[in-house]
Amino acid sequence: MWIVYVLVWGAVAIFGLSAVYALVWAVRTRQMQDLPAGAASIFDDEEPVGVATDAFTNRSPATLHQAGGDR
């Protein structure tokens, strides 16, 4: 039974150390600099920031539910 505890705690330790290493790497390589600009970089002139233009239909979710279109 002790081997299970060793394996579980070993896995937790490896996962934790990997997470800390990933955070240190991100800070050292300046991945954490200017986060708002990185978040806005996925938008362009056709889809400005804050305007949702991706929709599958022009109908509201309530209308879709009544029509049976949410299956």
Secondary structure, DSSP 8 states (H G I E B T S, - for coil): -HHHHHHHHHHHHHHHHHHHHHHHHHHHTTTTSSHHHHHHTT-BTTB-TT-----S-SS-HHHHHHHTTT-
